[in-house]
């Protein structure tokens, strides 16, 4: 079984400075890559994931490595990180990791319609507790609101054209699948879109995923809670892939002063070698926040 390699893993582990017997929270468990490295260094890990399949997959991986005695996996959203931490004996921790990227497994194998590369029902909900699907949004919002959603959450310059075509198409039939949406986007995209660097559907799919799962608001709620769980001298590692996520990080940094200080003046970025190995890492930014003693 092939597992996702976390972006900026070396930099993350170096900045966590894992202590043997220390307690750490992996707020975005995914394939468990960060958790594994912490466990290998003698730490205890509480791993959170909103998707049950992803959680089971990570648990199995960690068990195969013989490191499950110091690992606890919980089905939950990091917007409730303080409550979950306290309920599981992680009320005072040595470090917390947020990796806001998505693995190939999550995008292409969960069957949630997160990827434009497979034809699936246009759902995008990582948790069954959420009510509104991506298809619901596209078939109910007016043209202006669809364009605003796409632009605000992805900076897609074609947002108005895409929204206009969505409304035109849904007047004939309901938009139900990822293929339906991809065909709409392709019909209005121009030759040489983004100089061929990304697929024309990338930004629209990203915007819908963020909105359906309320990702920005969840991050805003989570970071102050995470700060309260930290022991003095401990850190929050935050890896973002979108300008809105990074904006939340910078706002948190300003509001949390003086108890929380950002370690680096500028975020750490992937090396050219890492980008070549993993093109999805090109937009990643890593910020480190330390709680003052």
Secondary structure, DSSP 8 states (H G I E B T S, - for coil): ------TTHHHHHHHHT--TT-EEEETT-TTSHHHHHHHHTT-EEEEEES-HHHHHHHHHHHHHTT-GGGEEEEE--GGGHHHHHHHTT-SSEEEEEEE----HHHHHTS-SS--TTS--BS---SSTT----HHHHHHHS-HHHHHHHHHHTT--TTHHHHHHHHHHHHTTS---BHHHHHHHHHHH--TTGGGGSS-TTHHHHHHHHHHHTTHHHHHHHHHHHHHHHEEEEEEEEEEE-SHHHHHHHHHHHHHHTTTEEES-SS-B---HHHHHH-GGGGG-EEEEEEE--
